[in-house]
Amino acid sequence: MRSLLRPAPLFVLASYLLLSLVPCVPLLLGRQVPALGHVLAVEALVWLAVWSVFGRPAWFHWLLLPAFLALPTEMYLFIYYGQGISTHHLGIIAETSPKEAMEFLGNKVWLMAAVLLAVLAWWLAVQRAANCGAMLTWRGKPRWATLSLVVIVAGVLAYGWEFGVRARPAPHASAGKGTPSADQAIASGEQASAEEEAQQASDPEHPAIAGAGHTGWHFGPLPWRLRSPLSFGEFASSWPFGLGARGADFYKERAYLADLGQRSSRFTFAAHQPAPNDTPEIVIMVIGESSRYDRWGLNGYTRDTTPLLRQEANLVTLPDMITAVSATRLSVPVIISRKPAMQSLKDGFSEKSFLTAYKEAGFKTFWLSNQISFGQFDTPVSVFAKEADVIQFMNLGGFTNNSNFDQILLEPLRLAIADPRPKKLIVLHTLGNHWNYSQRYPKAYDKWQPSLFGVDQPAYTDLKLKPQINNSYDNSILYTDWFLAQVIGQLKQTQQLASMVYVADHGQTLYDGSCNLAFHGHNTQYEFHVPAVVWYSDEFQAHYPEKVRQLLRHRKARLATENIFHTLLDLGDIRYPDEKLEWSFVSSRFKQHKRYVDSYGWSNYDNATFKGDCREVMDKGRPLKQEK
C-alpha cells in the first residue's frame, strides 16, 4: 500500500480518476446526468477488465491517447451545449477540411493548439510515471480470477448479441386504476423520440436488433435473467473507454450513409435549362422544423408572430400545405426528392434530390444546415445533403439541448450569395421551432410571458407548464419570422433573379384545449398542416411573369410537400425528360392530387374528420395499408 502513495503511482491513479469523472462534469454546471450510477458502474467494470488483461498501466496507457486528446472538446461541448462528443460531432470532424477548420477557429486556432499540446504533455507525463516502476502491476490470483470472469461475461454478451435475449415475461395484471391509458402514455413525451430510438438502436440486447445472426449459426436466445442491467448506450456515455463506442457507432453510421448513397450513385435527371444562359440567378429552399401553420400571424393567428414577413410585398402564403408524416427523417426526403409520400416510411430511395437536378442544369449548390448530420435518424437527410457542392453543418449542440440559433446560417448564406458562380441553389435547413422551444431564440425575442427561457431541461410533460410551453413556442415563431426576413433581405440586395421557398417538415401538438398530447407523432391536424411561403424578387417577376401568375392562381390549392420538388425545379426553369409539371403549383398544367397522411394507416386527408381538441385525423373510409 505504501508503494501506491509514492508520487508516480499517485499521479497515474489521480489522472485516471479525473478521466473517469468526466461524465460528472454536468453536475458542476447545475445539470442532471441520466443514469450516472450505471455509467460509473460501467467505468469501474471496464477499468477492472482492462487492468486484468494488460496487468499494468504502462502496457495499456496508449489506449487512452484518444480520450486525452478529445478531453478539451468534450469539456467545451458540455459547457456550451450540455452534451459530450456524439456521432454527429465525429461526423463534423470527419467532413471538415483543415482549411475549413482554420477558418472556423480563426484566432482561436492558437489557443486550441496550446490546449492540445498541454493535454499531450499530460498524457506523456502519465506514460512516463507508469513506466517508472511496477507499483501498479496487478499480479496473483485476484487478477486471474477477474480475467476469467471477464472472459465469461464477454462470452455471454457475445452470445446475446448474436442470438438474442428472451423478453422478460409480462406480469399478469388487468388494466385497472393504476394502468395509464394510451393517451396518457403518449402524453409523456414525443412518441419514439430520437434519443430513445438511438438508445434502443445502440443497445445490442434490444429486441429490434437482437439475434441478428451475424455468423449464420442458429442457437436459442439467452434466458431473460441473463439480460445485462447495463446498456451499450451507458458504456458509450462513459469515459475514457466509451469514446471508442462512439467511434464505432460513427463508422457504422458512415457505412450506412455510404450504402444509401450507393443506391442512387448512377442516377441522373438529365436536367437542363431550355435556353442555357449566364444570367445571375439564386434559388433558396428553407426547410423549417416543427413549425405549425396556425401559429403564424400571417395565417390568422391572434398574436402577431410574423410582423416582418407581413410587410414583404412579394411574399405569397400557401394556406393549405400538408406533410404526410410528422418526423423529420421521414418528411424531409419527400420534400427534397421525388420520393412518394406513401413510401416515406421505407428506408432509402433510389433517386437523388433536386440538388443534383440543379447541378446538372449548371447551378452551384449549397447545403447549409443548423441540424445535425450524423446519427441513425439523420442519415436519410444527410445522404441527400452530400449531393451539394458545398456542405456545412453548423449545429454543435443537438435538438433538445442548447445549440446555435438559426442566425448562424446567415454568414454562410452571405458567402454563398457572393460566390462568383452566376447560378446558385442554396438550401437552409433550420432548427426552427424544435423543442426545447425556449432555446431556439435569443433573449430579445422572449416576448410572450411567462416562458421557459433560461429554464434548463424543463419538465415538458407537466401540464402546469402549458402557458410557458405555448409562449415559448410563439416566441420561437417570432424569431423564425426575423430569420426569414434576413434571408429575404440578403436576396433583395443582389437585385437579381431570386426566389425563396419555405416549408416546415411537420408541425406540433401543444396541449390544445382539453387535448393532453404534446409535440409530434400523434396523428393530429396540428402536425400535418404546415406553414409554407414563397417569395420572389422584382427581377424574378419581370423575367418569369407567368410563373408568378400561376403561383398566385394556385396559392389556395390543396398542396402537399410532395409538390415542393417539382415546384422548386420549375422556379429555376429547369426541365428534364420525365418531369411532372402537373405537380408544380407555378405551372399552368398544375393539378391537385390526393393527399395521404400517416394516421392509422394512409388516411386520405381530404376525406377525413378531425376528432376532438387534439384534432386527430380520421379517414371517413378505410385507410390504406402501410408497407414499411
C-alpha positions as CSV (number, residue, x, y, z in Angstrom):
1,M,0.0,0.0,0.0
2,R,2.9,2.4,0.8
3,S,4.2,2.0,-2.7
4,L,0.9,3.3,-4.1
5,L,1.4,6.5,-2.1
6,R,4.5,7.4,-3.9
7,P,4.3,10.4,-6.3
8,A,4.5,8.4,-9.6
9,P,1.6,5.9,-8.9
10,L,-0.5,8.6,-7.2
11,F,-0.1,10.8,-10.3
12,V,-1.2,7.9,-12.5
13,L,-4.2,7.0,-10.4
14,A,-5.3,10.6,-10.0
15,S,-5.1,11.2,-13.7
16,Y,-7.2,8.1,-14.4
17,L,-9.7,9.2,-11.7
18,L,-10.0,12.6,-13.4
19,L,-10.7,11.0,-16.7
20,S,-13.3,8.7,-15.2
21,L,-15.1,11.7,-13.6
22,V,-15.7,13.4,-16.9
23,P,-19.3,12.2,-17.1
24,C,-19.9,14.1,-13.8
25,V,-19.0,17.5,-15.2
26,P,-22.6,18.5,-16.0
27,L,-23.3,18.2,-12.2
28,L,-20.8,21.1,-11.7
29,L,-22.8,23.1,-14.2
30,G,-26.1,22.5,-12.4
31,R,-27.4,19.9,-14.8
32,Q,-28.6,16.3,-14.3
33,V,-26.8,13.3,-15.7
34,P,-29.2,10.5,-16.7
35,A,-28.2,7.0,-15.3
36,L,-25.0,8.4,-13.8
37,G,-24.8,5.4,-11.4
38,H,-24.9,3.0,-14.3
39,V,-22.3,5.0,-16.2
40,L,-19.9,5.0,-13.3
41,A,-20.5,1.2,-12.7
42,V,-19.7,0.6,-16.4
43,E,-16.5,2.6,-16.0
44,A,-15.4,0.6,-12.9
45,L,-16.1,-2.7,-14.7
46,V,-14.2,-1.7,-17.8
47,W,-11.2,-0.5,-15.7
48,L,-11.1,-3.9,-14.0
49,A,-11.3,-5.7,-17.3
50,V,-8.6,-3.6,-19.0
51,W,-6.3,-3.8,-16.0
52,S,-6.8,-7.5,-15.7
53,V,-6.0,-8.1,-19.3
54,F,-2.9,-5.9,-19.6
55,G,-1.6,-6.2,-16.0
56,R,-0.1,-2.7,-15.7
57,P,-0.8,0.8,-16.9
58,A,2.4,1.0,-18.8
59,W,1.1,-1.6,-21.2
60,F,-2.4,-0.1,-21.8
61,H,-1.9,3.7,-21.4
62,W,-1.5,4.1,-25.2
63,L,-5.2,3.2,-25.5
64,L,-6.1,6.4,-23.6
65,L,-4.4,8.8,-26.0
66,P,-7.7,9.5,-28.0
67,A,-9.5,10.2,-24.7
68,F,-6.8,12.6,-23.6
69,L,-6.8,14.5,-26.9
70,A,-10.6,14.6,-27.1
71,L,-11.0,15.8,-23.5
72,P,-10.9,19.6,-24.3
73,T,-13.6,19.1,-26.9
74,E,-15.7,17.1,-24.5
75,M,-15.5,19.8,-21.9
76,Y,-16.3,22.6,-24.4
77,L,-19.4,20.8,-25.6
78,F,-20.5,20.1,-22.0
79,I,-20.1,23.7,-21.0
80,Y,-21.8,25.3,-24.1
81,Y,-24.1,22.7,-25.4
82,G,-25.0,20.4,-22.5
83,Q,-23.7,17.2,-24.0
84,G,-20.5,15.4,-24.9
85,I,-19.0,14.2,-28.1
86,S,-21.6,12.4,-30.2
87,T,-21.7,10.6,-33.6
88,H,-22.7,13.9,-35.1
89,H,-19.7,15.7,-33.8
90,L,-17.4,13.0,-35.1
91,G,-19.1,13.4,-38.4
92,I,-18.4,17.1,-38.5
93,I,-14.7,16.5,-37.7
94,A,-14.5,13.8,-40.5
95,E,-16.3,16.1,-43.0
96,T,-14.3,19.2,-42.2
97,S,-11.1,20.0,-44.1
98,P,-8.1,21.6,-42.3
99,K,-8.8,24.8,-44.3
100,E,-12.4,25.0,-43.1
101,A,-11.3,24.2,-39.5
102,M,-8.8,27.1,-39.6
103,E,-11.5,29.4,-40.9
104,F,-13.9,28.3,-38.2
105,L,-11.5,28.7,-35.4
106,G,-9.9,32.0,-36.6
107,N,-7.6,33.5,-33.9
108,K,-8.7,30.7,-31.5
109,V,-6.6,28.2,-33.5
110,W,-3.5,29.0,-31.5
111,L,-5.4,28.6,-28.2
112,M,-6.6,25.2,-29.4
113,A,-3.1,24.2,-30.4
114,A,-1.8,25.2,-27.0
115,V,-4.5,23.2,-25.2
116,L,-3.8,20.1,-27.3
117,L,-0.1,20.4,-26.6
118,A,-0.8,20.7,-22.9
119,V,-3.0,17.6,-23.0
120,L,-0.4,15.7,-25.0
121,A,2.2,16.7,-22.4
122,W,-0.1,15.4,-19.6
123,W,-0.5,12.1,-21.4
124,L,3.3,11.7,-21.9
125,A,3.8,12.6,-18.2
126,V,1.4,9.8,-17.1
127,Q,3.1,7.4,-19.5
128,R,6.5,8.2,-18.0
129,A,5.1,7.8,-14.5
130,A,3.6,4.5,-15.4
131,N,6.9,3.3,-16.7
132,C,8.9,4.3,-13.6
133,G,8.1,1.2,-11.7
134,A,6.0,-1.8,-11.2
135,M,3.9,-0.4,-8.2
136,L,0.7,-0.6,-10.2
137,T,1.2,-4.0,-11.7
138,W,-1.6,-6.4,-10.9
139,R,-0.4,-9.9,-10.1
140,G,-1.5,-13.1,-8.5
141,K,-4.8,-15.0,-8.2
142,P,-7.1,-11.9,-7.9
143,R,-6.1,-10.8,-11.4
144,W,-6.5,-14.3,-12.9
145,A,-9.9,-14.7,-11.2
146,T,-11.0,-11.3,-12.6
147,L,-9.7,-12.1,-16.0
148,S,-11.6,-15.4,-16.0
149,L,-14.8,-13.5,-15.0
150,V,-14.2,-11.0,-17.8
151,V,-13.9,-13.9,-20.4
152,I,-17.2,-15.4,-19.1
153,V,-19.1,-12.1,-19.2
154,A,-17.7,-11.3,-22.6
155,G,-18.8,-14.7,-23.9
156,V,-22.3,-14.2,-22.5
157,L,-22.6,-10.7,-24.0
158,A,-21.3,-12.0,-27.4
159,Y,-23.8,-14.9,-27.3
160,G,-26.7,-12.4,-26.5
161,W,-25.5,-10.1,-29.3
162,E,-25.5,-12.9,-31.8
163,F,-28.6,-14.9,-30.8
164,G,-30.6,-12.5,-28.7
165,V,-32.1,-12.5,-25.2
166,R,-35.7,-13.5,-24.4
167,A,-38.0,-10.8,-23.4
168,R,-39.0,-10.7,-19.7
169,P,-42.4,-12.3,-19.2
170,A,-45.2,-9.7,-18.8
171,P,-46.8,-9.6,-15.3
172,H,-50.4,-10.9,-15.2
173,A,-52.3,-7.8,-14.3
174,S,-55.6,-6.4,-15.6
175,A,-55.9,-2.9,-16.8
176,G,-57.1,-1.2,-13.7
177,K,-57.0,2.1,-12.0
178,G,-53.2,2.2,-11.9
179,T,-52.7,1.4,-15.6
180,P,-52.1,4.5,-17.7
181,S,-54.2,4.9,-20.8
182,A,-52.6,5.0,-24.2
183,D,-53.2,8.7,-24.4
184,Q,-51.5,9.3,-21.1
185,A,-48.6,7.2,-22.2
186,I,-48.2,9.2,-25.4
187,A,-48.5,12.5,-23.5
188,S,-45.4,11.6,-21.5
189,G,-43.3,12.9,-24.4
190,E,-42.6,12.6,-28.1
191,Q,-43.6,9.2,-29.5
192,A,-40.4,7.2,-30.0
193,S,-38.2,10.3,-29.5
194,A,-34.9,10.4,-31.4
195,E,-33.0,10.0,-28.1
196,E,-35.0,6.9,-27.1
197,E,-34.7,5.4,-30.5
198,A,-31.0,6.0,-30.7
199,Q,-30.6,4.4,-27.3
200,Q,-32.5,1.3,-28.4
201,A,-30.7,1.0,-31.7
202,S,-27.3,1.2,-29.9
203,D,-28.3,-1.5,-27.4
204,P,-27.1,-4.9,-28.6
205,E,-29.8,-6.6,-26.5
206,H,-32.7,-4.5,-27.7
207,P,-35.3,-6.8,-29.4
208,A,-35.1,-4.7,-32.6
209,I,-31.6,-6.0,-33.4
210,A,-31.2,-9.0,-31.1
211,G,-30.4,-12.3,-32.7
212,A,-29.1,-10.7,-35.9
213,G,-27.4,-13.9,-36.9
214,H,-24.0,-12.4,-37.9
215,T,-22.3,-15.8,-38.0
216,G,-25.1,-17.7,-39.7
217,W,-25.4,-20.2,-36.9
218,H,-28.7,-20.8,-35.1
219,F,-28.9,-21.3,-31.4
220,G,-31.6,-20.3,-28.9
221,P,-31.6,-16.9,-27.2
222,L,-30.4,-16.4,-23.6
223,P,-32.9,-16.5,-20.8
224,W,-34.2,-13.1,-19.8
225,R,-32.5,-13.3,-16.4
226,L,-29.1,-13.0,-18.2
227,R,-30.0,-9.7,-19.7
228,S,-27.4,-7.1,-18.8
229,P,-28.6,-4.4,-16.5
230,L,-26.1,-2.0,-18.2
231,S,-26.7,-0.9,-21.8
232,F,-24.3,-0.1,-24.7
233,G,-25.5,3.5,-24.5
234,E,-24.3,3.8,-20.9
235,F,-21.0,2.4,-22.0
236,A,-20.8,5.0,-24.8
237,S,-21.5,7.7,-22.2
238,S,-18.6,6.6,-20.0
239,W,-15.1,8.0,-20.1
240,P,-12.4,7.3,-21.2
241,F,-13.2,3.9,-22.9
242,G,-16.7,4.9,-24.0
243,L,-15.2,7.2,-26.7
244,G,-14.3,4.0,-28.6
245,A,-18.0,3.0,-28.7
246,R,-18.9,6.4,-30.1
247,G,-16.3,6.0,-32.8
248,A,-17.7,2.6,-33.6
249,D,-21.2,4.0,-33.9
250,F,-19.9,6.8,-36.1
251,Y,-18.3,4.4,-38.5
252,K,-21.4,2.2,-38.6
253,E,-23.5,5.3,-39.5
254,R,-20.9,6.4,-42.1
255,A,-21.2,3.0,-43.7
256,Y,-25.0,3.1,-43.6
257,L,-24.9,6.6,-45.2
258,A,-22.5,5.3,-47.9
259,D,-24.8,2.4,-48.6
260,L,-27.8,4.8,-49.0
261,G,-25.7,7.0,-51.4
262,Q,-24.6,4.0,-53.4
263,R,-28.2,3.1,-54.2
264,S,-28.6,6.3,-56.2
265,S,-25.0,6.8,-57.3
266,R,-25.7,6.3,-61.0
267,F,-29.0,8.1,-61.1
268,T,-29.3,11.2,-63.3
269,F,-32.2,13.6,-64.2
270,A,-30.7,14.8,-67.5
271,A,-31.8,18.2,-66.2
272,H,-31.2,21.5,-68.1
273,Q,-32.5,24.9,-68.7
274,P,-34.3,25.3,-72.0
275,A,-32.0,28.2,-73.1
276,P,-28.6,28.0,-71.3
277,N,-27.5,31.4,-70.1
278,D,-25.3,33.1,-67.6
279,T,-28.0,35.4,-66.2
280,P,-27.3,35.5,-62.4
281,E,-30.0,33.5,-60.6
282,I,-30.5,32.5,-57.0
283,V,-33.0,30.0,-55.6
284,I,-33.2,29.4,-51.9
285,M,-35.0,26.5,-50.2
286,V,-35.6,26.9,-46.5
287,I,-36.6,23.8,-44.7
288,G,-38.4,24.6,-41.4
289,E,-38.6,22.4,-38.4
290,S,-41.6,21.7,-36.2
291,S,-43.5,24.7,-37.3
292,R,-47.2,24.9,-37.0
293,Y,-49.5,26.6,-39.6
294,D,-52.0,28.3,-37.2
295,R,-49.3,29.9,-35.0
296,W,-48.1,32.2,-37.8
297,G,-49.7,35.7,-37.7
298,L,-49.7,35.6,-41.5
299,N,-52.2,32.8,-41.3
300,G,-54.6,34.5,-39.0
301,Y,-53.2,33.8,-35.5
302,T,-54.3,36.3,-32.9
303,R,-50.7,37.0,-31.9
304,D,-48.6,38.9,-34.4
305,T,-45.8,36.3,-34.6
306,T,-44.8,37.3,-38.2
307,P,-44.6,41.1,-38.2
308,L,-41.7,41.3,-40.6
309,L,-42.9,38.8,-43.2
310,R,-46.3,40.6,-43.2
311,Q,-44.5,43.6,-44.7
312,E,-43.0,41.8,-47.6
313,A,-44.8,42.8,-50.9
314,N,-43.7,39.7,-52.9
315,L,-44.5,37.1,-50.3
316,V,-47.2,34.5,-51.1
317,T,-48.5,32.3,-48.3
318,L,-49.8,28.8,-49.1
319,P,-52.6,28.2,-46.6
320,D,-53.4,24.5,-47.4
321,M,-50.0,22.7,-47.4
322,I,-49.8,19.4,-45.6
323,T,-47.0,17.0,-44.8
324,A,-47.6,13.2,-44.9
325,V,-45.5,12.3,-41.8
326,S,-44.6,14.1,-38.6
327,A,-41.0,13.1,-38.3
328,T,-38.0,15.0,-39.8
329,R,-36.1,12.0,-41.1
330,L,-39.2,10.8,-42.9
331,S,-40.7,14.0,-44.1
332,V,-37.6,15.8,-45.5
333,P,-36.8,13.2,-48.2
334,V,-40.3,13.7,-49.5
335,I,-39.7,17.5,-49.7
336,I,-36.3,17.4,-51.5
337,S,-36.8,14.4,-53.8
338,R,-39.4,12.6,-55.8
339,K,-39.9,10.0,-53.0
340,P,-43.7,9.4,-52.8
341,A,-45.3,10.3,-49.6
342,M,-46.6,6.7,-49.2
343,Q,-43.1,5.4,-49.4
344,S,-41.8,7.8,-46.7
345,L,-41.7,5.0,-44.0
346,K,-39.3,2.9,-46.1
347,D,-35.5,3.3,-45.8
348,G,-33.6,4.8,-48.6
349,F,-34.6,6.0,-52.1
350,S,-33.1,5.1,-55.5
351,E,-33.1,8.6,-56.8
352,K,-31.2,11.8,-55.9
353,S,-32.7,15.1,-54.8
354,F,-33.3,18.4,-56.5
355,L,-29.7,19.3,-55.6
356,T,-28.4,17.0,-58.4
357,A,-31.0,18.3,-60.9
358,Y,-29.8,21.9,-60.2
359,K,-26.2,20.8,-60.6
360,E,-26.9,19.2,-63.9
361,A,-28.5,22.4,-65.1
362,G,-25.4,24.4,-64.3
363,F,-26.2,25.7,-60.8
364,K,-23.7,25.7,-57.9
365,T,-25.4,24.0,-54.9
366,F,-25.1,24.7,-51.2
367,W,-26.4,22.8,-48.2
368,L,-26.2,25.0,-45.1
369,S,-27.6,23.3,-42.0
370,N,-28.3,24.0,-38.4
371,Q,-29.5,20.5,-37.9
372,I,-27.2,17.6,-37.1
373,S,-25.5,15.4,-39.8
374,F,-24.8,12.0,-38.3
375,G,-26.8,9.7,-36.2
376,Q,-29.2,6.9,-37.1
377,F,-32.2,9.2,-37.6
378,D,-30.4,11.9,-39.5
379,T,-28.6,10.0,-42.3
380,P,-31.7,9.7,-44.5
381,V,-31.5,13.5,-44.8
382,S,-27.7,14.0,-44.8
383,V,-27.2,11.5,-47.6
384,F,-29.1,13.9,-49.9
385,A,-27.1,16.8,-48.4
386,K,-23.9,15.1,-49.7
387,E,-25.0,15.8,-53.2
388,A,-24.3,19.6,-52.8
389,D,-21.1,21.2,-53.9
390,V,-20.7,23.0,-50.6
391,I,-21.9,21.3,-47.3
392,Q,-21.8,23.0,-43.9
393,F,-23.3,21.6,-40.7
394,M,-23.2,24.3,-38.1
395,N,-25.0,22.7,-35.2
396,L,-22.6,21.7,-32.4
397,G,-25.4,21.0,-29.9
398,G,-28.4,19.0,-30.7
399,F,-32.2,19.1,-30.9
400,T,-33.2,19.1,-27.2
401,N,-30.0,20.8,-25.9
402,N,-28.6,24.3,-26.2
403,S,-27.5,24.9,-29.7
404,N,-26.7,27.6,-32.2
405,F,-29.5,29.9,-33.2
406,D,-30.5,29.7,-36.8
407,Q,-28.8,33.1,-37.4
408,I,-25.6,31.2,-37.6
409,L,-26.6,30.3,-41.1
410,L,-26.7,34.0,-42.3
411,E,-23.0,34.5,-42.7
412,P,-22.5,31.2,-44.7
413,L,-25.5,32.3,-46.7
414,R,-23.9,35.7,-47.4
415,L,-20.8,34.0,-48.6
416,A,-22.8,31.6,-50.8
417,I,-24.7,34.5,-52.4
418,A,-21.4,36.3,-53.0
419,D,-19.9,33.2,-54.8
420,P,-18.7,34.2,-58.3
421,R,-20.8,31.4,-60.0
422,P,-23.8,33.2,-61.6
423,K,-26.4,30.5,-60.8
424,K,-26.8,29.1,-57.3
425,L,-29.2,26.9,-55.4
426,I,-28.9,27.3,-51.6
427,V,-30.7,25.0,-49.1
428,L,-31.0,26.3,-45.5
429,H,-32.0,23.5,-43.1
430,T,-33.0,25.3,-39.9
431,L,-33.6,24.1,-36.4
432,G,-36.6,26.3,-36.4
433,N,-39.2,25.6,-33.7
434,H,-37.9,22.3,-32.4
435,W,-38.2,21.6,-28.7
436,N,-36.8,23.0,-26.4
437,Y,-38.6,26.0,-27.9
438,S,-37.1,28.5,-25.4
439,Q,-33.6,27.5,-26.7
440,R,-34.4,28.3,-30.3
441,Y,-34.3,32.1,-29.9
442,P,-32.2,34.8,-28.1
443,K,-33.5,36.8,-25.2
444,A,-34.6,39.7,-27.4
445,Y,-37.4,37.5,-28.8
446,D,-38.7,36.3,-25.4
447,K,-41.8,38.5,-26.0
448,W,-44.7,36.4,-24.6
449,Q,-44.5,35.6,-20.9
450,P,-44.3,33.5,-18.8
451,S,-41.9,31.4,-20.9
452,L,-39.3,28.7,-20.3
453,F,-36.4,30.9,-21.3
454,G,-33.4,30.2,-19.1
455,V,-35.0,27.1,-17.7
456,D,-32.7,24.1,-18.1
457,Q,-34.4,20.8,-19.0
458,P,-38.0,21.8,-18.1
459,A,-40.5,19.1,-17.4
460,Y,-42.3,19.3,-20.7
461,T,-44.8,16.6,-19.6
462,D,-46.1,18.8,-16.8
463,L,-49.4,20.2,-17.9
464,K,-48.9,23.1,-15.4
465,L,-46.3,24.4,-17.8
466,K,-48.8,24.6,-20.7
467,P,-48.7,28.5,-20.8
468,Q,-44.9,28.6,-20.6
469,I,-44.6,26.0,-23.4
470,N,-47.0,27.8,-25.7
471,N,-45.5,31.2,-25.1
472,S,-42.0,29.8,-25.7
473,Y,-43.3,28.2,-29.0
474,D,-44.8,31.5,-30.2
475,N,-41.5,33.3,-29.3
476,S,-39.6,30.8,-31.5
477,I,-42.0,31.6,-34.4
478,L,-41.3,35.3,-33.9
479,Y,-37.6,34.6,-34.2
480,T,-38.2,32.5,-37.4
481,D,-40.0,35.5,-38.8
482,W,-36.9,37.6,-38.2
483,F,-34.6,34.9,-39.7
484,L,-36.6,34.6,-42.9
485,A,-36.8,38.4,-43.2
486,Q,-33.0,38.5,-43.0
487,V,-32.7,35.8,-45.8
488,I,-35.1,37.9,-48.0
489,G,-33.1,41.0,-47.2
490,Q,-29.9,39.4,-48.4
491,L,-31.7,38.4,-51.7
492,K,-33.1,41.9,-52.2
493,Q,-29.6,43.4,-52.0
494,T,-28.5,41.3,-55.0
495,Q,-31.1,42.8,-57.4
496,Q,-31.0,39.6,-59.3
497,L,-33.4,36.9,-60.3
498,A,-34.1,35.4,-56.9
499,S,-36.8,33.3,-55.2
500,M,-37.2,31.6,-51.8
501,V,-39.4,28.8,-50.8
502,Y,-40.0,28.0,-47.1
503,V,-41.9,24.9,-45.8
504,A,-41.9,23.2,-42.5
505,D,-41.2,19.4,-42.2
506,H,-44.0,18.9,-39.7
507,G,-46.0,20.7,-37.0
508,Q,-46.6,20.3,-33.3
509,T,-49.4,19.4,-30.9
510,L,-49.4,21.7,-27.9
511,Y,-51.9,20.6,-25.3
512,D,-54.6,22.3,-27.3
513,G,-57.8,22.9,-25.4
514,S,-58.6,19.7,-23.5
515,C,-56.0,17.7,-25.5
516,N,-53.4,16.1,-23.3
517,L,-50.9,15.5,-26.1
518,A,-47.8,17.5,-27.0
519,F,-45.0,17.5,-29.6
520,H,-45.5,15.2,-32.6
521,G,-46.2,11.6,-33.5
522,H,-49.9,11.8,-32.5
523,N,-51.7,11.8,-35.9
524,T,-53.2,15.3,-35.4
525,Q,-54.0,18.0,-37.9
526,Y,-51.7,20.4,-36.0
527,E,-48.8,18.2,-37.1
528,F,-49.8,17.6,-40.7
529,H,-50.9,21.2,-41.6
530,V,-47.6,23.2,-42.0
531,P,-46.8,26.7,-42.9
532,A,-45.3,27.4,-46.4
533,V,-44.5,30.7,-48.2
534,V,-42.9,31.7,-51.5
535,W,-41.0,34.9,-52.0
536,Y,-39.8,36.3,-55.4
537,S,-37.7,39.4,-56.3
538,D,-39.0,42.1,-58.7
539,E,-36.4,40.9,-61.2
540,F,-37.9,37.4,-61.0
541,Q,-41.4,38.7,-61.6
542,A,-40.2,40.6,-64.7
543,H,-38.3,37.6,-66.1
544,Y,-40.9,34.9,-65.2
545,P,-44.3,36.7,-65.1
546,E,-46.2,33.6,-66.0
547,K,-44.7,31.6,-63.1
548,V,-45.8,34.4,-60.7
549,R,-49.3,34.5,-62.2
550,Q,-49.7,30.7,-61.7
551,L,-48.3,30.9,-58.2
552,L,-51.0,33.5,-57.3
553,R,-53.6,31.5,-59.1
554,H,-52.9,28.3,-57.2
555,R,-51.9,29.7,-53.8
556,K,-55.1,28.4,-52.1
557,A,-55.0,25.0,-53.8
558,R,-54.7,21.7,-51.9
559,L,-51.0,21.2,-51.7
560,A,-48.6,18.7,-50.1
561,T,-44.9,18.7,-49.5
562,E,-44.7,16.3,-52.5
563,N,-45.3,19.3,-54.7
564,I,-42.2,21.1,-53.4
565,F,-39.6,19.1,-55.5
566,H,-41.5,19.8,-58.8
567,T,-42.2,23.4,-58.0
568,L,-38.7,24.2,-56.9
569,L,-37.3,22.9,-60.2
570,D,-39.9,24.9,-62.1
571,L,-39.0,28.0,-60.2
572,G,-35.4,27.6,-61.6
573,D,-36.9,26.9,-65.1
574,I,-35.2,23.5,-65.1
575,R,-36.6,20.9,-67.4
576,Y,-36.0,17.1,-67.5
577,P,-37.5,14.3,-69.7
578,D,-39.9,12.8,-67.2
579,E,-40.9,16.0,-65.4
580,K,-44.4,16.3,-63.8
581,L,-45.4,19.9,-64.3
582,E,-48.9,19.0,-63.1
583,W,-47.3,18.7,-59.6
584,S,-45.8,22.2,-59.8
585,F,-48.0,25.0,-58.5
586,V,-46.2,27.6,-60.5
587,S,-47.2,25.8,-63.7
588,S,-50.3,26.3,-65.8
589,R,-50.5,22.5,-66.0
590,F,-50.9,22.1,-62.2
591,K,-53.5,19.7,-61.0
592,Q,-54.5,18.8,-57.4
593,H,-53.8,15.3,-56.3
594,K,-55.0,13.1,-53.4
595,R,-53.1,13.8,-50.1
596,Y,-52.4,10.9,-47.7
597,V,-51.1,11.2,-44.2
598,D,-49.6,8.7,-41.8
599,S,-52.6,8.4,-39.4
600,Y,-53.7,4.9,-38.5
601,G,-52.6,3.8,-42.0
602,W,-52.5,6.0,-45.0
603,S,-55.5,8.3,-44.4
604,N,-57.0,10.5,-47.1
605,Y,-56.5,13.9,-45.6
606,D,-59.2,15.5,-47.7
607,N,-61.7,12.8,-46.8
608,A,-61.1,12.9,-43.1
609,T,-62.7,14.2,-39.9
610,F,-60.7,15.8,-37.1
611,K,-61.5,14.3,-33.8
612,G,-61.7,16.3,-30.6
613,D,-59.5,19.1,-29.4
614,C,-56.5,17.0,-30.5
615,R,-57.9,17.1,-34.0
616,E,-56.8,13.5,-34.8
617,V,-57.1,12.8,-38.5
618,M,-59.6,10.0,-39.0
619,D,-60.3,8.8,-42.6
620,K,-64.1,8.6,-43.2
621,G,-63.3,5.5,-45.3
622,R,-60.8,2.7,-44.7
623,P,-57.1,3.9,-44.5
624,L,-54.8,2.3,-47.0
625,K,-52.4,-0.3,-45.6
626,Q,-48.8,0.8,-44.9
627,E,-45.7,-1.0,-46.1
628,K,-42.5,-0.4,-44.2
